[in-house]
Protein backbone atom coordinates (compact mmCIF):
# COMPACT_ATOMS: atom_id res chain seq x y z
CA UNK A 1 0.00 0.00 0.00
CA UNK A 2 1.28 3.49 -0.81
CA UNK A 3 2.80 5.17 2.24
CA UNK A 4 0.58 8.26 2.14
CA UNK A 5 -2.55 6.12 1.72
CA UNK A 6 -1.40 3.82 4.53
CA UNK A 7 -1.10 6.79 6.94
CA UNK A 8 -4.65 7.90 6.18
CA UNK A 9 -6.23 4.45 6.37
CA UNK A 10 -4.39 3.60 9.58
CA UNK A 11 -5.61 6.80 11.22
CA UNK A 12 -2.24 8.54 11.48
CA UNK A 13 -3.38 11.35 9.15
CA UNK A 14 -6.75 12.82 8.20
CA UNK A 15 -5.85 13.62 4.59
CA UNK A 16 -3.26 12.50 2.07
CA UNK A 17 -1.76 15.98 2.01
CA UNK A 18 -1.25 15.78 5.76
CA UNK A 19 0.21 12.29 5.36
CA UNK A 20 2.67 13.62 2.81
CA UNK A 21 3.84 16.33 5.20
CA UNK A 22 4.30 13.69 7.91
CA UNK A 23 6.41 11.62 5.51
CA UNK A 24 8.54 14.67 4.80
CA UNK A 25 9.00 15.14 8.56
CA UNK A 26 9.95 11.50 9.03
CA UNK A 27 8.04 8.20 9.12
CA UNK A 28 9.39 4.70 9.78
CA UNK A 29 7.84 1.22 9.70
CA UNK A 30 8.67 -2.36 10.71
CA UNK A 31 7.00 -5.77 10.53
CA UNK A 32 7.77 -6.97 14.07
CA UNK A 33 9.33 -5.75 17.33
CA UNK A 34 12.56 -7.57 16.36
CA UNK A 35 12.71 -6.08 12.87
CA UNK A 36 14.75 -2.94 12.13
CA UNK A 37 12.87 0.30 11.43
CA UNK A 38 12.76 1.28 7.77
CA UNK A 39 12.43 4.93 6.76
CA UNK A 40 9.77 5.99 4.29
CA UNK A 41 11.63 7.85 1.60
CA UNK A 42 8.76 9.09 -0.56
CA UNK A 43 4.97 9.17 -0.67
CA UNK A 44 4.73 6.26 -3.08
CA UNK A 45 6.85 3.83 -1.06
CA UNK A 46 5.10 0.53 -0.39
CA UNK A 47 4.26 -0.37 3.21
CA UNK A 48 2.84 -3.80 4.12
CA UNK A 49 -0.69 -3.52 5.48
CA UNK A 50 0.33 -5.27 8.73
CA UNK A 51 3.31 -3.00 9.40
CA UNK A 52 3.84 -1.03 12.60
CA UNK A 53 4.35 2.68 12.02
CA UNK A 54 5.97 5.48 13.98
CA UNK A 55 6.16 9.21 13.36
CA UNK A 56 9.44 10.99 13.99
CA UNK A 57 7.63 14.34 14.27
CA UNK A 58 3.94 14.25 15.22
CA UNK A 59 3.35 18.01 15.47
CA UNK A 60 1.56 17.87 12.12
CA UNK A 61 -1.20 15.65 13.53
CA UNK A 62 -1.91 17.72 16.63
CA UNK A 63 -4.86 19.30 14.83
CA UNK A 64 -7.22 18.30 12.04
CA UNK A 65 -5.18 20.41 9.61
CA UNK A 66 -2.00 22.48 9.67
CA UNK A 67 -4.17 25.57 10.04
CA UNK A 68 -4.42 24.67 13.71
CA UNK A 69 -0.64 25.01 14.05
CA UNK A 70 -0.79 28.45 12.45
CA UNK A 71 -3.46 29.65 14.86
CA UNK A 72 -1.77 28.07 17.88
CA UNK A 73 1.42 29.96 17.07
CA UNK A 74 -0.46 33.24 16.62
CA UNK A 75 -2.34 32.83 19.92
CA UNK A 76 0.94 32.25 21.74
CA UNK A 77 2.60 35.19 20.01
CA UNK A 78 -0.08 37.69 21.07
CA UNK A 79 -0.57 36.09 24.50
CA UNK A 80 -4.27 35.44 23.96
CA UNK A 81 -6.12 32.84 26.02
CA UNK A 82 -9.35 31.54 24.49
CA UNK A 83 -10.46 29.61 27.56
CA UNK A 84 -14.19 30.08 28.08
CA UNK A 85 -14.73 32.12 24.91
CA UNK A 86 -17.45 31.83 22.29
CA UNK A 87 -15.75 32.09 18.90
CA UNK A 88 -16.62 32.52 15.25
CA UNK A 89 -14.41 30.72 12.71
CA UNK A 90 -14.76 32.24 9.24
CA UNK A 91 -13.64 30.01 6.40
CA UNK A 92 -13.94 26.94 8.60
CA UNK A 93 -13.10 24.41 5.86
CA UNK A 94 -11.85 21.13 7.39
CA UNK A 95 -11.66 22.71 10.83
CA UNK A 96 -8.01 23.36 11.70
CA UNK A 97 -8.75 26.67 13.44
CA UNK A 98 -11.86 25.24 15.12
CA UNK A 99 -9.92 22.25 16.42
CA UNK A 100 -7.22 24.53 17.83
CA UNK A 101 -9.74 26.78 19.59
CA UNK A 102 -11.47 23.83 21.24
CA UNK A 103 -8.20 22.27 22.36
CA UNK A 104 -7.17 25.64 23.78
CA UNK A 105 -10.34 25.85 25.89
CA UNK A 106 -13.00 27.67 23.84
CA UNK A 107 -16.51 26.73 24.98
CA UNK A 108 -18.08 27.07 21.52
CA UNK A 109 -17.11 27.62 17.92
CA UNK A 110 -19.58 28.63 15.25
CA UNK A 111 -18.03 28.05 11.85
CA UNK A 112 -18.99 29.65 8.55
CA UNK A 113 -17.88 28.48 5.13
CA UNK A 114 -19.13 29.09 1.62
CA UNK A 115 -18.36 25.47 0.75
CA UNK A 116 -20.17 22.26 1.64
CA UNK A 117 -19.25 19.03 3.45
CA UNK A 118 -15.66 20.00 4.28
CA UNK A 119 -15.64 19.96 8.10
CA UNK A 120 -14.05 16.83 9.59
CA UNK A 121 -16.61 14.45 11.04
CA UNK A 122 -15.03 14.49 14.52
CA UNK A 123 -15.81 18.22 14.72
CA UNK A 124 -19.16 18.05 12.95
CA UNK A 125 -20.44 15.67 15.62
CA UNK A 126 -19.12 17.82 18.51
CA UNK A 127 -21.99 19.66 20.22
CA UNK A 128 -19.61 22.56 20.90
CA UNK A 129 -19.40 23.18 17.16
CA UNK A 130 -22.08 24.67 14.91
CA UNK A 131 -21.20 24.28 11.23
CA UNK A 132 -22.89 26.74 8.88
CA UNK A 133 -22.28 25.86 5.24
CA UNK A 134 -23.06 27.65 2.00
CA UNK A 135 -22.89 31.11 3.63
CA UNK A 136 -20.65 33.80 2.18
CA UNK A 137 -18.85 35.69 4.95
CA UNK A 138 -18.91 38.86 2.88
CA UNK A 139 -22.69 39.10 3.11
CA UNK A 140 -23.30 37.60 6.56
CA UNK A 141 -25.45 39.55 9.03
CA UNK A 142 -26.44 38.88 12.62
CA UNK A 143 -29.91 37.79 11.48
CA UNK A 144 -28.78 35.52 8.63
CA UNK A 145 -26.14 33.93 10.84
CA UNK A 146 -28.58 33.20 13.65
CA UNK A 147 -31.12 31.73 11.24
CA UNK A 148 -28.44 29.62 9.55
CA UNK A 149 -27.23 28.34 12.93
CA UNK A 150 -30.74 27.27 13.91
CA UNK A 151 -31.15 25.43 10.63
CA UNK A 152 -27.77 23.74 11.08
CA UNK A 153 -28.66 22.22 14.46
CA UNK A 154 -32.35 21.52 13.83
CA UNK A 155 -34.63 19.24 11.86
CA UNK A 156 -37.80 20.44 10.09
CA UNK A 157 -41.14 19.67 11.71
CA UNK A 158 -44.74 20.50 10.88
CA UNK A 159 -47.21 19.82 8.10
CA UNK A 160 -46.08 22.09 5.33
CA UNK A 161 -46.26 20.65 1.82
CA UNK A 162 -43.09 20.64 -0.19
CA UNK A 163 -42.86 23.46 -2.73
CA UNK A 164 -42.49 21.07 -5.64
CA UNK A 165 -45.70 19.15 -4.85
CA UNK A 166 -48.65 20.34 -6.92
CA UNK A 167 -51.85 21.01 -4.93
CA UNK A 168 -54.83 18.78 -5.58
CA UNK A 169 -57.04 20.34 -8.23
CA UNK A 170 -60.29 21.45 -6.54
CA UNK A 171 -61.98 21.51 -9.95
CA UNK A 172 -61.01 18.00 -11.00
CA UNK A 173 -64.73 17.15 -11.38
CA UNK A 174 -65.00 19.62 -14.26
CA UNK A 175 -64.09 18.74 -17.83
CA UNK A 176 -61.56 20.74 -19.77
CA UNK A 177 -64.22 23.08 -21.21
CA UNK A 178 -65.88 23.68 -17.83
CA UNK A 179 -68.68 21.19 -18.26
CA UNK A 180 -69.70 19.59 -14.98
CA UNK A 181 -69.14 15.83 -14.98
CA UNK A 182 -70.18 13.29 -12.37
CA UNK A 183 -69.65 15.05 -9.06
CA UNK A 184 -70.35 13.47 -5.70
CA UNK A 185 -71.30 16.16 -3.18
CA UNK A 186 -72.21 13.76 -0.38
CA UNK A 187 -69.14 14.68 1.63
CA UNK A 188 -69.51 18.43 1.21
CA UNK A 189 -70.17 20.57 4.26
CA UNK A 190 -73.84 21.54 4.29
CA UNK A 191 -75.08 25.12 4.46
CA UNK A 192 -76.65 24.37 7.85
CA UNK A 193 -73.30 23.17 9.23
CA UNK A 194 -71.55 26.31 8.01
CA UNK A 195 -74.15 28.59 9.57
CA UNK A 196 -74.01 26.63 12.84
CA UNK A 197 -70.23 26.87 13.05
CA UNK A 198 -70.30 30.57 12.18
CA UNK A 199 -72.78 31.17 15.01
CA UNK A 200 -70.40 29.42 17.44
CA UNK A 201 -67.40 31.35 16.11
CA UNK A 202 -65.87 28.10 14.91
CA UNK A 203 -64.45 26.83 11.65
CA UNK A 204 -65.67 23.80 9.71
CA UNK A 205 -63.45 20.84 10.38
CA UNK A 206 -62.40 20.42 6.78
CA UNK A 207 -61.31 24.07 6.47
CA UNK A 208 -58.97 24.19 9.46
CA UNK A 209 -55.59 25.72 8.52
CA UNK A 210 -52.72 23.31 7.94
CA UNK A 211 -50.05 23.64 10.65
CA UNK A 212 -47.02 25.60 9.46
CA UNK A 213 -43.67 23.87 9.36
CA UNK A 214 -40.88 24.83 11.76
CA UNK A 215 -37.61 23.67 13.24
CA UNK A 216 -36.93 21.46 16.21
CA UNK A 217 -33.42 21.25 17.62
CA UNK A 218 -31.75 17.88 17.48
CA UNK A 219 -31.01 15.93 20.64
CA UNK A 220 -28.12 17.43 22.57
CA UNK A 221 -28.44 20.88 20.98
CA UNK A 222 -31.31 22.23 23.07
CA UNK A 223 -29.04 24.50 25.12
CA UNK A 224 -26.71 25.61 22.31
CA UNK A 225 -26.26 29.39 22.20
CA UNK A 226 -26.70 30.86 18.71
CA UNK A 227 -26.45 34.52 19.72
CA UNK A 228 -24.59 36.26 16.86
CA UNK A 229 -22.13 38.07 19.13
CA UNK A 230 -18.61 36.74 19.72
CA UNK A 231 -15.70 37.43 22.01
CA UNK A 232 -13.25 36.25 19.36
CA UNK A 233 -13.42 35.96 15.58
CA UNK A 234 -10.75 34.04 13.68
CA UNK A 235 -10.53 33.30 10.01
CA UNK A 236 -8.59 31.76 7.15
CA UNK A 237 -10.03 32.93 3.83
CA UNK A 238 -8.87 32.48 0.25
CA UNK A 239 -9.70 34.17 -3.05
CA UNK A 240 -11.09 37.27 -1.34
CA UNK A 241 -9.59 40.33 0.34
CA UNK A 242 -10.15 40.81 4.05
CA UNK A 243 -11.11 44.41 3.29
CA UNK A 244 -14.30 43.03 1.72
CA UNK A 245 -15.09 40.69 4.61
CA UNK A 246 -14.22 42.68 7.74
CA UNK A 247 -17.15 45.14 7.34
CA UNK A 248 -19.55 42.21 7.77
CA UNK A 249 -17.63 40.66 10.66
CA UNK A 250 -17.12 43.67 12.92
CA UNK A 251 -20.84 43.98 13.82
CA UNK A 252 -20.64 40.38 15.07
CA UNK A 253 -17.93 41.24 17.60
CA UNK A 254 -18.99 41.83 21.19
CA UNK A 255 -17.84 45.09 22.80
CA UNK A 256 -14.08 44.79 23.32
CA UNK A 257 -14.22 41.60 21.25
CA UNK A 258 -11.03 40.52 19.51
CA UNK A 259 -10.25 39.49 15.97
CA UNK A 260 -7.34 37.32 14.81
CA UNK A 261 -7.33 36.82 11.05
CA UNK A 262 -4.85 35.14 8.73
CA UNK A 263 -3.71 37.53 5.99
CA UNK A 264 -2.74 36.06 2.61
CA UNK A 265 -0.99 38.80 0.57
CA UNK A 266 -1.70 37.15 -2.78
CA UNK A 267 -5.40 37.88 -2.25
CA UNK A 268 -4.87 41.44 -1.05
CA UNK A 269 -2.93 42.65 -4.10
CA UNK A 270 -3.81 43.39 -7.69
CA UNK A 271 -3.21 40.59 -10.25
CA UNK A 272 -0.28 42.49 -11.74
CA UNK A 273 1.45 42.56 -8.36
CA UNK A 274 1.35 38.79 -7.93
CA UNK A 275 3.94 36.65 -9.68
CA UNK A 276 3.68 33.42 -11.61
CA UNK A 277 1.95 30.64 -9.71
CA UNK A 278 0.24 33.12 -7.38
CA UNK A 279 3.46 33.78 -5.45
CA UNK A 280 4.24 37.27 -4.09
CA UNK A 281 7.93 37.70 -4.88
CA UNK A 282 8.35 41.42 -4.22
CA UNK A 283 8.75 41.67 -0.45
CA UNK A 284 8.16 45.43 -0.51
CA UNK A 285 4.52 44.65 -1.24
CA UNK A 286 4.07 43.13 2.22
CA UNK A 287 4.16 46.64 3.69
CA UNK A 288 1.48 47.69 1.22
CA UNK A 289 -0.75 44.83 2.35
CA UNK A 290 -0.19 45.63 6.03
CA UNK A 291 -1.09 49.30 5.59
CA UNK A 292 -4.19 48.40 3.59
CA UNK A 293 -5.42 46.07 6.35
CA UNK A 294 -4.57 48.58 9.09
CA UNK A 295 -6.51 51.33 7.28
CA UNK A 296 -9.48 49.03 6.86
CA UNK A 297 -9.48 48.13 10.57
CA UNK A 298 -9.23 51.79 11.61
CA UNK A 299 -12.18 52.68 9.41
CA UNK A 300 -14.26 50.00 11.11
CA UNK A 301 -13.44 51.04 14.67
CA UNK A 302 -10.88 48.31 15.27
CA UNK A 303 -7.58 48.97 17.00
CA UNK A 304 -4.77 46.83 15.63
CA UNK A 305 -2.88 45.29 18.54
CA UNK A 306 -0.33 43.33 16.54
CA UNK A 307 0.81 42.40 13.03
CA UNK A 308 2.88 39.23 12.96
CA UNK A 309 4.25 36.56 10.68
CA UNK A 310 2.38 33.27 10.53
CA UNK A 311 4.51 30.59 12.20
CA UNK A 312 3.97 28.40 9.12
CA UNK A 313 4.13 29.57 5.51
CA UNK A 314 1.27 28.95 3.12
CA UNK A 315 0.94 25.62 1.36
CA UNK A 316 1.96 27.27 -1.90
CA UNK A 317 5.08 28.78 -0.34
CA UNK A 318 3.62 32.25 0.13
CA UNK A 319 4.49 34.21 3.24
CA UNK A 320 1.45 34.79 5.44
CA UNK A 321 0.62 37.07 8.36
CA UNK A 322 -1.85 37.49 11.20
CA UNK A 323 -3.61 40.70 12.16
CA UNK A 324 -4.76 40.97 15.77
CA UNK A 325 -7.28 43.71 16.50
CA UNK A 326 -9.77 44.72 19.18
CA UNK A 327 -13.16 46.39 18.94
CA UNK A 328 -13.70 49.44 21.10
CA UNK A 329 -16.00 49.27 24.11
C-alpha positions as CSV (number, residue, x, y, z in Angstrom):
1,X,0.0,0.0,0.0
2,X,1.3,3.5,-0.8
3,X,2.8,5.2,2.2
4,X,0.6,8.3,2.1
5,X,-2.6,6.1,1.7
6,X,-1.4,3.8,4.5
7,X,-1.1,6.8,6.9
8,X,-4.7,7.9,6.2
9,X,-6.2,4.5,6.4
10,X,-4.4,3.6,9.6
11,X,-5.6,6.8,11.2
12,X,-2.2,8.5,11.5
13,X,-3.4,11.3,9.2
14,X,-6.7,12.8,8.2
15,X,-5.9,13.6,4.6
16,X,-3.3,12.5,2.1
17,X,-1.8,16.0,2.0
18,X,-1.2,15.8,5.8
19,X,0.2,12.3,5.4
20,X,2.7,13.6,2.8
21,X,3.8,16.3,5.2
22,X,4.3,13.7,7.9
23,X,6.4,11.6,5.5
24,X,8.5,14.7,4.8
25,X,9.0,15.1,8.6
26,X,9.9,11.5,9.0
27,X,8.0,8.2,9.1
28,X,9.4,4.7,9.8
29,X,7.8,1.2,9.7
30,X,8.7,-2.4,10.7
31,X,7.0,-5.8,10.5
32,X,7.8,-7.0,14.1
33,X,9.3,-5.8,17.3
34,X,12.6,-7.6,16.4
35,X,12.7,-6.1,12.9
36,X,14.8,-2.9,12.1
37,X,12.9,0.3,11.4
38,X,12.8,1.3,7.8
39,X,12.4,4.9,6.8
40,X,9.8,6.0,4.3
41,X,11.6,7.9,1.6
42,X,8.8,9.1,-0.6
43,X,5.0,9.2,-0.7
44,X,4.7,6.3,-3.1
45,X,6.9,3.8,-1.1
46,X,5.1,0.5,-0.4
47,X,4.3,-0.4,3.2
48,X,2.8,-3.8,4.1
49,X,-0.7,-3.5,5.5
50,X,0.3,-5.3,8.7
51,X,3.3,-3.0,9.4
52,X,3.8,-1.0,12.6
53,X,4.3,2.7,12.0
54,X,6.0,5.5,14.0
55,X,6.2,9.2,13.4
56,X,9.4,11.0,14.0
57,X,7.6,14.3,14.3
58,X,3.9,14.2,15.2
59,X,3.4,18.0,15.5
60,X,1.6,17.9,12.1
61,X,-1.2,15.6,13.5
62,X,-1.9,17.7,16.6
63,X,-4.9,19.3,14.8
64,X,-7.2,18.3,12.0
65,X,-5.2,20.4,9.6
66,X,-2.0,22.5,9.7
67,X,-4.2,25.6,10.0
68,X,-4.4,24.7,13.7
69,X,-0.6,25.0,14.0
70,X,-0.8,28.4,12.4
71,X,-3.5,29.7,14.9
72,X,-1.8,28.1,17.9
73,X,1.4,30.0,17.1
74,X,-0.5,33.2,16.6
75,X,-2.3,32.8,19.9
76,X,0.9,32.3,21.7
77,X,2.6,35.2,20.0
78,X,-0.1,37.7,21.1
79,X,-0.6,36.1,24.5
80,X,-4.3,35.4,24.0
81,X,-6.1,32.8,26.0
82,X,-9.3,31.5,24.5
83,X,-10.5,29.6,27.6
84,X,-14.2,30.1,28.1
85,X,-14.7,32.1,24.9
86,X,-17.5,31.8,22.3
87,X,-15.8,32.1,18.9
88,X,-16.6,32.5,15.2
89,X,-14.4,30.7,12.7
90,X,-14.8,32.2,9.2
91,X,-13.6,30.0,6.4
92,X,-13.9,26.9,8.6
93,X,-13.1,24.4,5.9
94,X,-11.9,21.1,7.4
95,X,-11.7,22.7,10.8
96,X,-8.0,23.4,11.7
97,X,-8.7,26.7,13.4
98,X,-11.9,25.2,15.1
99,X,-9.9,22.2,16.4
100,X,-7.2,24.5,17.8
101,X,-9.7,26.8,19.6
102,X,-11.5,23.8,21.2
103,X,-8.2,22.3,22.4
104,X,-7.2,25.6,23.8
105,X,-10.3,25.9,25.9
106,X,-13.0,27.7,23.8
107,X,-16.5,26.7,25.0
108,X,-18.1,27.1,21.5
109,X,-17.1,27.6,17.9
110,X,-19.6,28.6,15.2
111,X,-18.0,28.1,11.8
112,X,-19.0,29.6,8.6
113,X,-17.9,28.5,5.1
114,X,-19.1,29.1,1.6
115,X,-18.4,25.5,0.7
116,X,-20.2,22.3,1.6
117,X,-19.3,19.0,3.5
118,X,-15.7,20.0,4.3
119,X,-15.6,20.0,8.1
120,X,-14.0,16.8,9.6
121,X,-16.6,14.4,11.0
122,X,-15.0,14.5,14.5
123,X,-15.8,18.2,14.7
124,X,-19.2,18.1,12.9
125,X,-20.4,15.7,15.6
126,X,-19.1,17.8,18.5
127,X,-22.0,19.7,20.2
128,X,-19.6,22.6,20.9
129,X,-19.4,23.2,17.2
130,X,-22.1,24.7,14.9
131,X,-21.2,24.3,11.2
132,X,-22.9,26.7,8.9
133,X,-22.3,25.9,5.2
134,X,-23.1,27.7,2.0
135,X,-22.9,31.1,3.6
136,X,-20.6,33.8,2.2
137,X,-18.8,35.7,5.0
138,X,-18.9,38.9,2.9
139,X,-22.7,39.1,3.1
140,X,-23.3,37.6,6.6
141,X,-25.4,39.6,9.0
142,X,-26.4,38.9,12.6
143,X,-29.9,37.8,11.5
144,X,-28.8,35.5,8.6
145,X,-26.1,33.9,10.8
146,X,-28.6,33.2,13.6
147,X,-31.1,31.7,11.2
148,X,-28.4,29.6,9.6
149,X,-27.2,28.3,12.9
150,X,-30.7,27.3,13.9
151,X,-31.1,25.4,10.6
152,X,-27.8,23.7,11.1
153,X,-28.7,22.2,14.5
154,X,-32.4,21.5,13.8
155,X,-34.6,19.2,11.9
156,X,-37.8,20.4,10.1
157,X,-41.1,19.7,11.7
158,X,-44.7,20.5,10.9
159,X,-47.2,19.8,8.1
160,X,-46.1,22.1,5.3
161,X,-46.3,20.7,1.8
162,X,-43.1,20.6,-0.2
163,X,-42.9,23.5,-2.7
164,X,-42.5,21.1,-5.6
165,X,-45.7,19.2,-4.8
166,X,-48.7,20.3,-6.9
167,X,-51.9,21.0,-4.9
168,X,-54.8,18.8,-5.6
169,X,-57.0,20.3,-8.2
170,X,-60.3,21.4,-6.5
171,X,-62.0,21.5,-10.0
172,X,-61.0,18.0,-11.0
173,X,-64.7,17.1,-11.4
174,X,-65.0,19.6,-14.3
175,X,-64.1,18.7,-17.8
176,X,-61.6,20.7,-19.8
177,X,-64.2,23.1,-21.2
178,X,-65.9,23.7,-17.8
179,X,-68.7,21.2,-18.3
180,X,-69.7,19.6,-15.0
181,X,-69.1,15.8,-15.0
182,X,-70.2,13.3,-12.4
183,X,-69.6,15.0,-9.1
184,X,-70.3,13.5,-5.7
185,X,-71.3,16.2,-3.2
186,X,-72.2,13.8,-0.4
187,X,-69.1,14.7,1.6
188,X,-69.5,18.4,1.2
189,X,-70.2,20.6,4.3
190,X,-73.8,21.5,4.3
191,X,-75.1,25.1,4.5
192,X,-76.7,24.4,7.8
193,X,-73.3,23.2,9.2
194,X,-71.5,26.3,8.0
195,X,-74.1,28.6,9.6
196,X,-74.0,26.6,12.8
197,X,-70.2,26.9,13.0
198,X,-70.3,30.6,12.2
199,X,-72.8,31.2,15.0
200,X,-70.4,29.4,17.4
201,X,-67.4,31.3,16.1
202,X,-65.9,28.1,14.9
203,X,-64.5,26.8,11.7
204,X,-65.7,23.8,9.7
205,X,-63.4,20.8,10.4
206,X,-62.4,20.4,6.8
207,X,-61.3,24.1,6.5
208,X,-59.0,24.2,9.5
209,X,-55.6,25.7,8.5
210,X,-52.7,23.3,7.9
211,X,-50.0,23.6,10.7
212,X,-47.0,25.6,9.5
213,X,-43.7,23.9,9.4
214,X,-40.9,24.8,11.8
215,X,-37.6,23.7,13.2
216,X,-36.9,21.5,16.2
217,X,-33.4,21.2,17.6
218,X,-31.7,17.9,17.5
219,X,-31.0,15.9,20.6
220,X,-28.1,17.4,22.6
221,X,-28.4,20.9,21.0
222,X,-31.3,22.2,23.1
223,X,-29.0,24.5,25.1
224,X,-26.7,25.6,22.3
225,X,-26.3,29.4,22.2
226,X,-26.7,30.9,18.7
227,X,-26.5,34.5,19.7
228,X,-24.6,36.3,16.9
229,X,-22.1,38.1,19.1
230,X,-18.6,36.7,19.7
231,X,-15.7,37.4,22.0
232,X,-13.3,36.2,19.4
233,X,-13.4,36.0,15.6
234,X,-10.8,34.0,13.7
235,X,-10.5,33.3,10.0
236,X,-8.6,31.8,7.1
237,X,-10.0,32.9,3.8
238,X,-8.9,32.5,0.3
239,X,-9.7,34.2,-3.0
240,X,-11.1,37.3,-1.3
241,X,-9.6,40.3,0.3
242,X,-10.2,40.8,4.0
243,X,-11.1,44.4,3.3
244,X,-14.3,43.0,1.7
245,X,-15.1,40.7,4.6
246,X,-14.2,42.7,7.7
247,X,-17.1,45.1,7.3
248,X,-19.5,42.2,7.8
249,X,-17.6,40.7,10.7
250,X,-17.1,43.7,12.9
251,X,-20.8,44.0,13.8
252,X,-20.6,40.4,15.1
253,X,-17.9,41.2,17.6
254,X,-19.0,41.8,21.2
255,X,-17.8,45.1,22.8
256,X,-14.1,44.8,23.3
257,X,-14.2,41.6,21.3
258,X,-11.0,40.5,19.5
259,X,-10.2,39.5,16.0
260,X,-7.3,37.3,14.8
261,X,-7.3,36.8,11.1
262,X,-4.8,35.1,8.7
263,X,-3.7,37.5,6.0
264,X,-2.7,36.1,2.6
265,X,-1.0,38.8,0.6
266,X,-1.7,37.1,-2.8
267,X,-5.4,37.9,-2.3
268,X,-4.9,41.4,-1.0
269,X,-2.9,42.6,-4.1
270,X,-3.8,43.4,-7.7
271,X,-3.2,40.6,-10.2
272,X,-0.3,42.5,-11.7
273,X,1.5,42.6,-8.4
274,X,1.4,38.8,-7.9
275,X,3.9,36.7,-9.7
276,X,3.7,33.4,-11.6
277,X,1.9,30.6,-9.7
278,X,0.2,33.1,-7.4
279,X,3.5,33.8,-5.5
280,X,4.2,37.3,-4.1
281,X,7.9,37.7,-4.9
282,X,8.3,41.4,-4.2
283,X,8.8,41.7,-0.4
284,X,8.2,45.4,-0.5
285,X,4.5,44.6,-1.2
286,X,4.1,43.1,2.2
287,X,4.2,46.6,3.7
288,X,1.5,47.7,1.2
289,X,-0.7,44.8,2.4
290,X,-0.2,45.6,6.0
291,X,-1.1,49.3,5.6
292,X,-4.2,48.4,3.6
293,X,-5.4,46.1,6.3
294,X,-4.6,48.6,9.1
295,X,-6.5,51.3,7.3
296,X,-9.5,49.0,6.9
297,X,-9.5,48.1,10.6
298,X,-9.2,51.8,11.6
299,X,-12.2,52.7,9.4
300,X,-14.3,50.0,11.1
301,X,-13.4,51.0,14.7
302,X,-10.9,48.3,15.3
303,X,-7.6,49.0,17.0
304,X,-4.8,46.8,15.6
305,X,-2.9,45.3,18.5
306,X,-0.3,43.3,16.5
307,X,0.8,42.4,13.0
308,X,2.9,39.2,13.0
309,X,4.2,36.6,10.7
310,X,2.4,33.3,10.5
311,X,4.5,30.6,12.2
312,X,4.0,28.4,9.1
313,X,4.1,29.6,5.5
314,X,1.3,28.9,3.1
315,X,0.9,25.6,1.4
316,X,2.0,27.3,-1.9
317,X,5.1,28.8,-0.3
318,X,3.6,32.2,0.1
319,X,4.5,34.2,3.2
320,X,1.4,34.8,5.4
321,X,0.6,37.1,8.4
322,X,-1.8,37.5,11.2
323,X,-3.6,40.7,12.2
324,X,-4.8,41.0,15.8
325,X,-7.3,43.7,16.5
326,X,-9.8,44.7,19.2
327,X,-13.2,46.4,18.9
328,X,-13.7,49.4,21.1
329,X,-16.0,49.3,24.1
